[in-house]
Amino acid sequence: MSLVEDRFQAVDFSVPYFLDSDSFVIKNPLPPPRWSSIIFPFSWVTWIALCMVLLWLPVILIFLNKLEGVGQRDRTSMFMDVTKALLRQDSPPITSHLSIRVFIGNWWLMAMILSISYTGNLIAFITIPAKAQKMRTLQEVAESDLTPVMIDYGNFMHSVMQKSGDKTLMILGEKLQFLPNDDYQAGFDMVDEGKAAFLEGTEYFRYMVILFKAWNTYFLEEVFFPSYVGWIYPKKTAWKHKFDKYLQRFVEAGLPTYWRNKLADDFRREMNLTRLSSKTSSRPLNLVDLQNSNEMPHKVKKKNYRCSGSPMSTLNIQITAVVAGGEHMFHTTVVKILSNAKYYYFDHMNTNMA
């Protein structure tokens, strides 16, 4: 039970064994398309400044040529010459006039720096694709187009948020809508459509996410109304300190967290949600699957291993796993060298099972 000041008048509480709160569950955003990696190396300010430079440099060069009495060239030719420096292409010979040579020399230096910076950043973005930008704060939810929804437990939450002195909570309270008749399915459907942020108690919501198979969701990082949870005893219980002593040891050892996670895993197994689907997609494991594995909204739920081939030569291992809400099948090859039972993994021997 949550440790609330008014309840101390009726019962005694143990030492708190975990911190509960209210959280929003939101649909996972889609990652940016891979083709957009070509614009990620520079910010929008840099791109706009570069476009302005490319537009005005030919004009300045034409003016300098006219000032020095050099043969006139049209703006298109000048633009092509300026762009060649960015693309690392050979430029035509330049005039011997000092002012023009200094100007073009400075542009070549700037173009070299921009080209090297862009190439290096582009390789980094292609190697490690950009992650989808997730909301992390209540203010981001309040400023978004998402509608906060929750099960109708009465107007307590609504009134507390509206009367709050915090501007963000007041906005969320004004936008908050209630779902009648404990209709969790309607709430998760709205989340899946990207229209709503579903509000509920964090610990209880873990089981609802499992029950309604809302795998493509995540919990908002910022929570509100956090409260400690403890056991309750009759008022003035004499042996309360005995229980508190050992309960505190459990908390220090991390056992309550372990037990809560185990209960959630057991519930998932009871719901038969670890069984692999017959519609398993087949593709090779790529770098995206290995990125930020500690931030996956739902952990790997099951791995199945199936081996084939001669035990004296090659083992073909098929690994089927549920990763980040989707079921995928990976295939790799392990080769046995000599007869000392040592196995070596060769990355280049990975194959696609599709």
C-alpha positions in Angstrom: 0.0 0.0 0.0 1.2 3.5 -0.8 2.6 5.4 2.1 0.3 8.4 2.6 0.4 10.7 5.6 -3.4 10.3 6.4 -3.0 6.5 6.6 -0.5 6.6 9.4 -3.4 7.6 11.7 -5.0 4.2 11.1 -2.1 1.8 10.5 1.7 1.4 10.8 3.8 1.1 7.7 7.0 -0.9 7.1 10.1 0.5 5.5 9.3 1.2 1.8 10.3 -1.6 -0.5 9.8 0.1 -3.9 8.7 3.3 -5.5 5.5 3.3 -7.5 4.1 6.2 -9.6 1.8 7.0 -12.5 3.1 6.8 -16.0 2.1 7.4 -19.6 2.4 4.6 -22.1 3.1 6.0 -25.6 3.5 4.3 -29.0 7.1 3.9 -30.2 7.9 6.4 -32.9 9.1 5.3 -36.2 12.8 5.7 -36.9 13.7 8.3 -39.6 14.1 6.7 -43.0 17.6 5.6 -44.0 17.7 7.9 -47.0 17.5 10.9 -44.6 21.0 10.1 -43.4 22.3 12.3 -46.2 21.0 15.4 -44.4 21.9 14.4 -40.8 25.7 15.3 -40.9 24.8 19.0 -40.9 22.2 21.0 -39.0 19.5 22.9 -40.8 21.3 26.2 -40.0 24.5 24.8 -41.7 22.5 23.7 -44.8 20.8 27.0 -45.2 24.1 28.9 -44.8 25.7 26.6 -47.4 22.9 27.2 -49.9 23.2 31.0 -49.4 27.0 30.8 -50.0 26.5 28.8 -53.2 24.0 31.3 -54.5 26.2 34.4 -53.7 29.7 33.2 -54.5 29.1 33.1 -58.3 27.8 36.7 -58.1 30.9 37.8 -56.1 33.2 36.1 -58.6 31.5 37.7 -61.6 31.9 41.1 -59.8 35.6 40.5 -59.1 36.3 39.4 -62.7 34.6 42.5 -64.0 36.5 44.6 -61.6 39.9 43.1 -62.7 38.9 43.2 -66.4 39.0 39.4 -66.7 36.9 37.7 -69.5 33.3 37.5 -68.5 31.6 34.1 -67.7 28.0 33.5 -67.1 26.6 32.7 -63.7 25.9 29.1 -64.4 29.6 28.4 -65.3 30.7 30.2 -62.1 28.2 28.1 -60.0 29.6 24.9 -61.5 33.1 26.0 -60.7 32.2 26.8 -57.1 30.3 23.5 -56.6 33.3 21.4 -58.0 35.3 22.3 -55.0 32.7 20.8 -52.6 32.5 17.7 -54.7 36.3 17.3 -54.9 36.4 17.7 -58.6 39.1 19.4 -60.7 38.6 23.1 -61.1 39.6 25.1 -64.2 42.8 27.3 -64.0 42.2 30.6 -62.3 43.4 34.0 -63.3 46.7 35.5 -62.0 45.0 38.4 -60.3 45.8 38.4 -56.6 42.3 39.4 -55.4 40.6 36.6 -57.3 43.2 34.0 -56.3 42.9 34.9 -52.6 39.1 34.7 -52.7 39.1 31.4 -54.5 41.8 30.0 -52.3 39.8 30.8 -49.2 36.7 29.1 -50.7 38.7 26.0 -51.6 39.9 25.8 -48.0 36.4 26.2 -46.7 35.1 23.7 -49.2 37.7 21.1 -48.2 36.7 21.4 -44.5 33.0 21.1 -45.3 33.6 18.1 -47.6 35.7 16.2 -45.1 33.3 17.0 -42.2 30.3 15.9 -44.2 31.9 12.7 -45.4 33.0 11.7 -41.9 29.7 12.4 -40.3 27.8 10.7 -43.2 29.8 7.5 -42.6 29.0 7.7 -38.9 25.3 8.1 -39.5 25.2 5.3 -42.1 27.1 3.0 -39.8 25.0 3.7 -36.8 21.5 4.7 -38.0 19.7 7.5 -36.1 17.3 6.4 -33.4 13.7 7.5 -33.3 13.2 10.5 -31.1 11.1 9.5 -28.1 9.2 11.8 -25.8 10.8 11.8 -22.3 9.1 14.6 -20.3 5.6 15.5 -19.3 6.0 18.8 -21.0 6.6 17.1 -24.4 3.4 15.2 -23.9 1.5 18.3 -23.0 2.8 20.2 -26.0 2.2 17.3 -28.4 -1.0 16.4 -30.3 -1.5 13.3 -28.1 -4.6 13.1 -26.0 -4.0 12.0 -22.4 -6.5 9.2 -21.5 -7.1 7.1 -18.5 -9.6 4.7 -17.0 -12.5 6.6 -15.3 -11.8 6.2 -11.5 -13.6 9.4 -10.7 -12.5 13.0 -11.0 -9.6 12.8 -8.4 -6.8 12.8 -11.0 -8.5 15.3 -13.2 -9.1 17.8 -10.4 -5.6 17.4 -8.8 -3.9 18.1 -12.2 -6.1 21.1 -13.0 -5.6 22.6 -9.5 -1.9 22.0 -9.7 0.4 25.1 -9.7 2.5 23.4 -12.4 1.6 24.6 -15.9 2.4 21.3 -17.5 0.1 19.4 -15.2 -2.7 22.0 -15.7 -2.5 21.5 -19.5 -2.6 17.7 -19.1 -5.5 18.0 -16.8 -7.5 20.1 -19.3 -6.8 17.7 -22.1 -7.4 14.5 -20.0 -10.2 12.2 -21.2 -11.7 9.2 -19.4 -12.3 5.8 -20.8 -15.6 4.3 -19.4 -16.2 0.8 -18.3 -12.6 -0.1 -17.7 -12.1 -0.2 -21.5 -8.3 -0.8 -21.6 -8.6 -2.2 -25.1 -10.0 1.1 -26.4 -7.1 3.0 -24.7 -4.4 0.7 -26.2 -6.1 1.0 -29.6 -5.8 4.8 -29.3 -2.2 4.5 -28.3 -1.5 2.1 -31.3 -3.0 4.7 -33.7 -0.7 7.3 -32.3 -3.5 9.4 -31.0 -3.2 9.1 -27.2 -1.0 8.7 -24.2 -2.4 6.2 -21.8 -2.1 7.1 -18.1 -2.1 4.4 -15.3 -0.2 3.2 -12.3 3.3 2.2 -13.5 3.5 -1.2 -11.8 0.0 -2.2 -12.6 0.5 -1.0 -16.2 3.3 -3.5 -16.7 0.8 -6.3 -16.6 -1.7 -4.5 -18.7 0.9 -4.1 -21.5 1.5 -7.8 -21.4 -2.2 -8.7 -21.2 -3.1 -6.6 -24.2 0.1 -7.3 -26.1 1.0 -3.7 -26.5 4.6 -4.4 -27.5 5.1 -1.4 -29.7 4.9 1.0 -26.7 7.2 2.5 -24.1 6.8 4.1 -20.7 7.5 7.8 -20.5 10.7 8.5 -18.6 9.3 11.2 -16.4 6.6 10.1 -14.0 4.4 11.9 -11.6 2.8 11.3 -8.2 5.6 9.0 -7.1 4.9 7.3 -3.8 6.7 4.7 -1.7 5.0 1.4 -1.1 5.2 -0.6 2.1 3.5 -3.3 4.1 0.8 -2.3 6.7 0.7 -3.5 10.3 -1.9 -3.0 13.0 -1.3 0.3 14.9 1.5 0.1 17.4 2.6 -3.4 16.4 5.4 -4.5 18.8 7.3 -6.7 16.3 7.3 -4.1 13.4 11.0 -3.4 13.8 11.8 -7.1 13.4 10.1 -7.3 10.0 11.6 -3.9 9.0 15.1 -5.2 9.6 14.8 -8.1 7.2 12.7 -6.2 4.7 15.4 -3.6 4.5 18.0 -6.3 3.8 15.8 -7.6 1.0 15.6 -4.1 -0.5 19.3 -3.6 -0.3 19.9 -6.9 -2.0 17.5 -5.9 -4.9 15.2 -8.8 -4.2 11.9 -6.9 -4.5 12.9 -5.7 -8.0 14.0 -9.2 -9.0 10.7 -10.7 -7.7 8.6 -8.1 -9.5 10.4 -8.8 -12.8 10.0 -12.5 -12.2 6.3 -12.2 -11.6 5.9 -10.2 -14.8 7.9 -12.9 -16.7 5.7 -15.6 -15.1 2.6 -13.8 -16.1 3.9 -13.4 -19.7 4.5 -17.2 -19.8 1.0 -17.9 -18.3 -0.5 -15.8 -21.1 1.4 -18.0 -23.5 3.1 -15.0 -25.0 6.6 -16.6 -25.3 5.4 -19.0 -28.0 6.9 -18.2 -31.4 4.6 -17.3 -34.2 4.5 -19.3 -37.4 4.9 -16.0 -39.3 8.4 -15.5 -38.2 10.2 -13.2 -40.6 13.7 -14.2 -41.8 16.5 -11.7 -42.2 20.2 -11.4 -41.2 21.0 -9.8 -37.9 22.1 -6.2 -38.5 23.6 -3.3 -36.6 20.2 -1.8 -35.7 19.3 -5.0 -33.7 22.5 -4.5 -31.6 22.0 -0.9 -30.8 21.0 0.2 -27.3 19.8 -3.2 -26.3 19.5 -2.0 -22.7 16.8 0.5 -23.9 14.5 -1.9 -25.6 10.9 -1.4 -24.4 10.5 -5.2 -24.2 13.3 -7.5 -23.6 14.1 -10.6 -25.7 11.5 -13.0 -24.6 12.7 -16.3 -26.0 15.5 -17.9 -27.9 15.3 -21.2 -29.7 18.5 -22.9 -31.0 18.4 -25.6 -33.7 21.7 -27.1 -35.0 22.3 -29.2 -38.0 25.4 -30.5 -39.8 28.3 -32.8 -39.0 29.6 -32.4 -35.5 33.1 -32.9 -36.8 33.0 -30.0 -39.3 30.4 -27.4 -39.4 27.4 -26.5 -37.2 24.6 -24.5 -38.8 22.9 -22.7 -35.9 19.5 -21.2 -36.4 18.6 -18.7 -33.7 15.0 -17.5 -33.4 14.4 -14.6 -31.1 11.7 -12.1 -30.3 13.5 -8.7 -30.3 12.0 -5.3 -29.6 8.5 -6.5 -30.2 9.1 -8.4 -33.4 9.9 -12.0 -34.1 13.0 -12.5 -36.3 15.1 -15.4 -37.3 18.9 -15.2 -37.6 21.3 -17.7 -39.0 25.0 -18.1 -38.4 27.7 -20.7 -38.9 30.2 -22.1 -36.3 33.1 -24.2 -37.5 34.8 -26.8 -35.4 38.6 -26.7 -35.7 40.6 -29.9 -35.1 39.3 -32.3 -32.5 39.6 -30.3 -29.3 36.0 -29.3 -29.2 36.8 -25.6 -29.8 34.3 -23.7 -32.0 35.1 -20.5 -33.9 32.6 -18.0 -35.2 33.1 -16.5 -38.7 31.2 -13.3 -39.3 31.6 -13.5 -43.1 29.8 -16.9 -43.1 26.5 -15.4 -41.9 23.7 -16.3 -44.3 20.1 -15.1 -44.8 17.5 -17.8 -44.3 14.9 -16.1 -46.3 
